């Protein structure tokens, strides 16, 4: 088990993703689950992530 898989929310996130409509059978190597202050939740599968700061932030 990886450190990601040991997270107590991991199974919940994977279950949420499995309920959704997939465009392909391929699964990404990373999973992120984001929560907003408005109680919206977003589950994302991805292989790589690049963060670029913008001016003024």
N, C-alpha and C positions, 0 to 999 in steps of 0.2 A: 504494500500500500504506500502511495506517495504521501507527502505532507498535505497535498490538496485533497486527496481522497479521505484523509483522516478528519477533515473539517466536519463538524456535526451537521452543517447545512448541505454538504455535498450530495447526499442521497436525495434530498428534497429538490435541489436544483436539477439533478439529472432526471428525476421523475417529471418535473415541469417541462423540461426540454423534450422528453419522450412523448408527452401529450400533444405537442405542437405538430404542425404540418411541416414535414421535411421536403426540401427540394431535391435531395439526393440521400442515399443511404450512408454517405461518408460522415464521420464524426471528427471534429477537430480535436487537437491535443490539449487545449486549455478551455476552462470554463470560468465565466464571471457572472455573478448575480448582483445586480445593483438595485438599491432601494432609494426612493425619493421621499422627501418630506410630505408629499401628497399621497403616499401609500401606493404609488405605482412601483411595479417590479419589472425588471428587464433581465432576462437570462440570455447570455451570449456564449456561443462556442467560437473559438478562434485558434489559429495556429501561430500567429505572431501579432505583436502590438507595438506600435511606434507612437510615442507622445512627443509632440513638438510644441514648445511654449510660443505664445504669440506676444507681440509687443504690448507693454502696459499691464501685464499680469504678473 
